[in-house]
Amino acid sequence: MNRKERRAAGKRRDESAKNAPAFASAGVSIADLAVEASRFYGMRRFNESQQICRQILAREPGHVQGLNLLGLLAQASGDHRAAAKAFAKAIAADDVNAACHYNAGNSYQALGNRSKAAAHFSKALALGMDAKAVGFILQSPVVTSYAGRIASKWPLPVTSSELFGSEGVAPLARDLFLRSAMEATTLASMQLEVLLGYARAELLQLAGEQGQDEVDDEIVAFACALARQCFINEYVYAQTAAESEGAGALRDRLLQDLTSGAAISPLTLAVVAAYFPLHALPAADALLRLDWPATVAGLLRVQLREPRVEMEERSAIAGLTPIKNSVSVDVMRQYEENPYPRWTVNPLTAFAADRARGRTVATADQQAERDILIAGCGTGSHAIQIAQVYPNARLLAVDISMTSLAYARRKTRELGLRNIDYAQADILELGSIGRTFDSIESVGVLHHLAEPLSGWRVLVSLLRPGGTMRIGLYSHLARRVIVEARDRIAARNYRATTEDIRRCRQDIFREADKWKPLIGAKDFYSMSGCRDLLFNVMEHRLTIPEIAAFLSEHGLTFGGFEPFDDPAVLDRFRKQFPGTADETDLDQWHRFELDHPETFWDMYVFMVGKSAR
C-alpha cells in the first residue's frame, strides 16, 4: 500500500467513525461486541467490523479476538504491515493461539519475510492447526490449479509438462504453509497425495540432471519438506517402475559419493530421502559430519538422529511379561515392522502451556496422586496426553512392540515428562505383575488380542475397587466397509508388504466413490496406519449387547460414551427417545446404532466404573 492509498484508507476510516454502530457503547459487553464484529466481518462489512474492533481495544487493549480480527481486516485491504502488527499484539497477549500464528504467517509471507512466516506457520501447526492443514492447503490457488489438471485426466496419468509446464515445482515450493505442514504432520488427502507424488517424481528427474549447484534454495527446501512428509507417512506413495529404478540409481550414486568422499548436493540427498529412509542406508552417519543448510539439517535430524535415539532407548525398556500367545506374537511382529501411529504433534501443547503459566488450573481430580495403567500404549501419544493432564499420577504404559515403545520414550523425553514408565508386555499376561491401579485405559487394543474379552477380564482384575476404566472397541456395525475391504484384499491375495499395500491403496483410489469412508480416514495415509486399518493380523468387532453382557457379568457400571465430534449425534439420539433418552442406557444406544450404523465409525470409546465394595 503506497502513501496515497494509505491516506485514502485513513479518510475512509474517519468517515466510518462518524457512522460507528450505535450498539458499540460502554454499556455493551466486550463479548457481545466481539460477536458483532465477527458477524460484520463475515458479511464483508469491513468498516463496521473495524470500528467495533477499535472500540473493543479501547476498553481492552490486549483483546486477542479483536486484535486478530483487526489484522484480518488489514489483510483484506492489502495492508500486511498493519496486519502483522495487529497479529503480533494478539500473540503477545496469547502466544499459544494457533489462528493468530497462522494469520501472521500469511502476512509475513506476503511481505517477503519468509523466515518469520515459516516460524509462525510451524507454531500454528504445533498448536493444533495440523488437524486443519489439509483444508487450508487445498484453498491455495496453486494447489487447486494442479489438482484440477490431475482430475481432468483421472484415473489416467498426466505428464510432467501437462502438470507443471515450464515452471516445474517452483510454484509449490514457494508455498510456505504447505512446506511447514509437510514437515509437521501426515497430509491425509487423496488430492494432495497424488499431487505430491508427481512433485516427487519431478524432483527425481531434476536431481538426475547436471548443474545442480544452480538449483534454487526454495526447491531444495521443498524437497527436504517432501522427504520429511514421506518419512512420516512411511513411504506410502505409489511409484512407477521407472521411478523406482531412477530412485535406486540416485541412491547408489549417493552411496558412492559417501564412500569416495565426493561432494553431495543437498538436492540429491533430499530426493533420496524422499524414497528411502536415510537411517537405513549404510554409512549414513557420515552425513552427520558434513555441513548442511538448515533445511537439510532438519531432515537429517528426523531421518537419522531421532531413529538413532530410538535404537538407544530400546535397551532401557523392561520386559514385564512373556509374550507367548501365537496371535500376540503375530501382532507384535506387525507393530515391530510398522509402529503405530507415527504421530508428530503433541495435541496438548497449548493446554500444557496454559497450565504452566497458570491460565488454567488443574482440578482436584487432575491433581490427585494415582496409579494409572495404559494397556497398549503404542507409540506413546495416549500415555503422554494422560501424563500431562494428571501430572501427579504414576503411569505404567505397556505395549507389545518394543519399536513402538522406543518411539514413545523418545517423545516423552523430548517433552520433559517424568511420570511415565514404559514396559513391554502382553495384556493377556498382565495378571502376573502383582499390581493394581486406580484407573486403566485401553483404547483400540483389546480387539487385536486372540480373545478380547479374556484380555478385558485381566484388566478388570487389576482395577482397584472404586476405580474407573476407559475402553475403546471396534463396532461390528460401523466397520462393515472395513470387512468388505478386508474380504477384497484376501480375494486379490494382497499381502501386508510395502508393495502390496501401495498397490491396494491405488486400487481404492481408482474406485474412490465406492470407498469414501476409507479415503476419508487419516489412517489410510500412512503405511502403518493403512496396515492397522486394513491388513491387521487380528481384528475383532463387537456389538453393544456384547459389551453390556460383559459389564453385567463383572459388576461394572457404564459411564457413557465419549463426546462425539458431531454434536448432532446426541441430538438425533434424544429425538429418537423423546422424554426418556438416557445416555447411559446401552439398550437405547444399541437401538440407535441399528438405525445409524455409522455412529461409532472410529470405535466405541466409553467409561466404566468398578464398585467401591
Residue pairs with C-beta under 8 A, 6 or more apart in sequence:
1 9
1 77
1 78
1 79
1 81
6 79
9 77
9 79
12 47
13 47
13 50
16 47
16 48
16 50
16 51
17 51
20 48
20 51
20 52
20 55
21 36
21 48
21 51
21 52
23 32
23 33
23 36
24 33
24 36
24 51
24 52
24 55
26 59
30 56
30 59
30 60
30 63
33 52
33 55
33 56
34 56
34 63
34 65
34 66
34 69
36 52
37 49
37 52
37 53
37 56
37 65
37 66
37 69
38 49
38 65
38 69
40 46
40 48
40 49
40 52
41 49
41 69
41 72
41 73
46 73
46 76
46 77
49 69
49 73
50 70
50 73
53 66
53 67
53 69
53 70
53 73
54 70
56 63
56 66
57 63
57 66
57 67
57 70
60 66
61 89
62 89
62 92
62 93
63 93
64 90
64 93
64 94
64 97
64 100
67 86
67 87
67 89
67 90
67 93
67 100
68 86
68 87
68 90
68 97
68 99
68 100
68 103
70 86
71 82
71 83
71 84
71 85
71 86
71 87
71 90
71 100
71 103
71 104
71 107
72 83
72 103
74 80
74 82
74 83
74 86
74 107
75 83
75 103
75 106
75 107
75 110
80 107
80 108
80 110
80 111
81 107
81 111
83 103
83 107
84 104
84 107
84 108
84 111
87 100
87 101
87 103
87 104
87 107
88 104
90 97
90 100
91 97
91 100
91 101
91 104
94 100
95 353
96 127
96 349
96 350
96 353
96 354
97 127
98 123
98 124
98 125
98 127
98 128
98 129
98 350
99 124
99 129
101 120
101 121
101 123
101 124
101 127
101 129
102 120
102 121
102 124
102 129
102 136
102 177
104 116
104 117
104 120
105 116
105 117
105 118
105 119
105 120
105 121
105 124
105 176
105 177
105 180
106 117
106 177
107 117
108 114
108 116
108 117
108 120
109 117
109 176
109 177
114 176
117 176
118 176
118 179
118 180
121 176
121 177
121 180
121 181
122 180
122 183
122 184
125 133
125 180
125 181
125 184
125 185
125 345
126 184
126 345
126 346
126 349
127 349
127 350
128 345
128 347
128 349
128 350
129 136
130 181
130 184
130 185
130 344
130 345
133 177
133 181
133 184
133 185
133 187
134 181
134 187
134 188
134 189
134 192
136 177
136 181
137 143
137 175
137 177
137 178
137 181
137 187
137 189
137 192
138 144
138 147
138 189
138 191
138 192
140 175
140 177
140 178
142 171
142 172
142 174
142 175
143 172
143 175
143 178
143 192
143 195
146 163
146 164
146 172
146 195
146 198
147 191
147 195
149 158
149 162
149 163
150 158
150 163
150 191
150 194
150 195
150 198
151 191
153 162
155 509
155 510
158 198
160 198
160 201
160 202
160 205
163 198
164 198
164 202
168 202
168 206
168 219
169 199
169 202
169 203
169 219
169 222
170 216
170 218
170 219
172 178
172 195
172 199
172 222
173 179
173 216
173 218
173 219
173 221
173 222
174 218
178 225
179 221
179 222
179 225
180 225
181 187
182 196
182 225
182 226
182 228
182 229
183 225
183 228
183 229
183 298
184 344
184 345
185 232
185 344
185 345
186 229
186 232
186 233
186 342
186 344
186 522
186 525
186 526
186 529
187 193
187 196
187 229
187 233
187 525
188 521
188 522
188 524
188 525
189 525
190 509
190 512
190 519
193 236
193 237
193 525
194 509
196 226
196 229
196 237
197 237
197 238
197 239
199 222
199 226
200 226
200 230
200 237
200 239
200 271
200 274
200 275
201 239
201 240
201 243
203 219
203 222
203 223
203 226
203 267
203 270
203 271
203 274
204 243
204 246
204 247
204 250
204 271
204 274
204 275
205 246
206 212
206 215
206 219
206 267
206 271
207 223
207 250
207 265
207 267
207 268
207 271
208 246
208 249
208 250
212 265
212 267
212 268
213 265
215 265
215 267
217 293
219 267
220 266
220 267
220 270
220 293
220 295
220 296
221 293
221 295
223 266
223 267
223 270
223 271
223 274
224 266
224 270
224 273
224 295
224 296
224 298
224 299
225 295
226 270
226 274
227 270
227 271
227 273
227 274
227 299
227 303
228 298
228 299
228 302
228 303
230 237
230 273
230 274
230 275
231 273
231 277
231 302
231 303
232 342
232 344
232 526
233 342
233 525
233 526
233 527
234 338
234 342
234 526
234 527
234 528
235 275
235 276
235 277
235 498
235 527
236 501
236 502
236 505
236 525
236 526
236 527
236 530
237 502
238 502
238 503
238 505
238 506
239 247
239 275
239 502
244 275
247 271
247 272
247 275
247 276
250 268
250 271
250 272
250 275
251 272
251 275
251 276
251 281
253 268
254 264
254 268
254 269
254 272
254 281
255 281
255 282
255 283
256 262
257 263
257 264
257 268
258 264
258 283
258 284
258 286
258 287
259 283
264 287
264 290
266 292
266 293
266 295
266 296
269 278
269 287
269 292
269 296
269 299
270 296
270 299
272 278
272 281
273 299
273 303
277 303
277 307
278 284
278 287
278 299
278 300
278 303
278 304
279 303
279 304
279 307
279 308
284 304
285 304
285 308
287 300
287 304
288 300
288 304
288 305
292 300
306 410
309 410
310 403
310 406
310 407
310 409
310 410
311 406
313 405
313 406
313 409
313 410
313 413
314 402
314 403
314 405
314 406
316 409
317 402
317 405
317 406
317 409
317 422
317 423
317 424
318 422
318 423
318 424
319 423
319 424
319 425
320 398
320 423
320 424
320 425
320 430
320 433
321 424
321 425
321 426
321 429
321 430
321 432
321 433
322 426
322 429
323 329
323 332
323 400
323 424
323 425
323 426
323 429
324 426
324 429
325 426
325 428
325 450
326 450
327 449
327 450
327 537
327 538
328 400
328 426
328 428
328 449
328 450
330 537
330 538
331 400
331 448
331 449
331 536
331 537
331 538
332 400
332 401
333 537
334 496
334 531
334 536
334 537
335 378
335 399
335 400
335 401
335 403
335 404
336 401
336 402
336 403
336 404
337 403
338 527
338 528
338 531
338 532
339 378
339 379
339 401
339 403
339 404
339 407
339 528
340 378
340 379
340 404
340 528
340 529
340 531
340 532
341 378
341 379
341 381
341 523
341 526
341 528
341 529
341 532
342 379
342 407
342 526
342 528
343 379
343 380
343 381
343 411
346 352
346 384
346 411
346 415
347 381
347 385
348 384
348 385
348 388
348 389
351 360
351 388
351 389
352 388
354 360
355 361
355 362
362 389
362 391
366 389
366 390
366 391
367 391
367 392
368 390
368 392
368 393
369 392
369 393
369 394
370 390
370 392
370 393
370 394
370 438
370 439
371 393
371 394
371 396
371 435
371 436
371 437
371 438
371 439
372 386
372 390
372 393
372 394
372 395
372 396
372 437
372 438
372 439
372 440
372 441
373 395
373 396
373 397
373 398
373 435
373 437
373 439
373 440
373 441
373 459
373 462
374 382
374 383
374 386
374 395
374 396
374 397
374 398
374 441
374 442
375 398
375 427
375 430
375 440
375 441
375 442
375 445
375 459
376 398
376 399
376 400
376 427
376 442
376 443
376 444
376 445
376 446
377 383
377 397
377 398
377 399
377 404
377 405
377 408
377 422
378 399
378 401
378 404
378 408
379 404
379 407
379 408
379 411
380 397
380 404
380 405
380 407
380 408
380 409
380 411
380 412
380 420
380 422
381 411
382 397
382 441
382 443
383 395
383 397
383 408
383 412
383 420
383 422
384 408
384 411
384 412
384 415
384 417
384 420
386 393
386 395
386 441
387 393
387 395
387 412
387 417
387 419
387 420
388 415
388 417
391 419
392 419
393 419
394 419
394 421
395 419
395 420
395 421
396 420
396 421
396 423
396 435
396 437
397 405
397 408
397 420
397 421
397 422
397 423
398 422
398 423
398 424
398 425
398 427
398 430
399 405
399 408
399 422
399 424
399 425
400 424
400 425
400 426
400 427
401 424
402 424
405 422
405 423
405 424
408 422
409 422
412 420
412 422
425 433
427 442
427 445
427 446
427 449
427 455
427 458
427 459
428 449
428 450
428 451
428 454
428 455
428 458
429 458
430 458
430 459
430 462
431 458
431 461
431 462
433 462
435 462
436 462
436 463
436 464
437 462
437 463
437 464
437 467
438 464
438 467
438 468
439 463
439 467
439 468
439 469
439 470
440 459
440 462
440 463
440 467
440 468
440 469
440 470
441 469
441 470
442 456
442 459
442 469
442 470
442 471
442 472
443 470
443 471
443 472
443 603
443 605
444 472
444 603
445 455
445 472
446 452
446 455
446 456
446 471
446 473
447 473
447 474
447 539
447 540
447 541
447 542
447 603
448 536
448 538
448 539
448 540
449 455
449 538
449 540
450 538
452 473
452 540
452 542
453 550
456 471
456 550
457 554
459 469
460 469
460 554
460 556
460 610
463 469
463 610
464 610
465 610
465 611
465 612
465 613
466 609
466 610
466 611
466 612
467 609
467 610
468 559
468 607
468 608
468 609
468 610
469 556
469 607
469 608
469 609
469 610
470 605
470 606
470 607
471 604
471 605
471 606
471 607
471 608
472 603
472 604
472 605
472 606
473 542
473 547
473 603
473 604
474 539
474 540
474 541
474 542
474 603
474 604
475 541
475 542
475 543
475 593
475 599
475 600
475 601
475 603
475 604
476 541
476 542
476 543
477 543
477 593
477 594
477 597
477 600
478 593
478 597
478 598
478 599
478 600
478 601
478 602
478 603
479 541
479 601
480 597
481 515
481 517
481 518
482 518
482 533
482 534
482 539
483 541
485 508
485 515
485 518
485 534
486 534
486 539
489 504
489 534
489 535
492 504
492 507
494 500
494 501
494 503
494 504
494 535
496 531
496 535
496 537
498 527
501 527
501 530
501 531
501 535
504 530
504 534
505 524
505 530
508 515
508 518
508 519
508 524
509 519
512 519
517 598
517 601
518 524
518 533
518 534
521 529
521 533
522 529
523 529
523 530
523 532
523 533
524 530
524 533
542 604
543 590
544 586
544 589
544 590
544 593
544 604
545 586
545 590
547 586
547 604
547 606
548 558
548 586
548 587
548 590
550 556
551 557
551 558
551 586
551 608
555 610
555 611
556 608
556 609
556 610
557 608
557 609
557 610
557 611
558 584
558 586
558 606
558 607
558 608
559 584
559 606
559 607
559 608
559 609
560 583
560 584
560 606
560 607
561 583
561 589
561 600
561 604
561 605
561 606
562 605
562 606
562 607
564 570
564 599
569 596
569 599
570 583
572 592
572 596
573 581
573 583
573 588
573 589
573 592
574 581
576 588
576 591
576 592
576 595
577 588
577 592
580 588
581 588
582 588
592 599
593 599
593 600
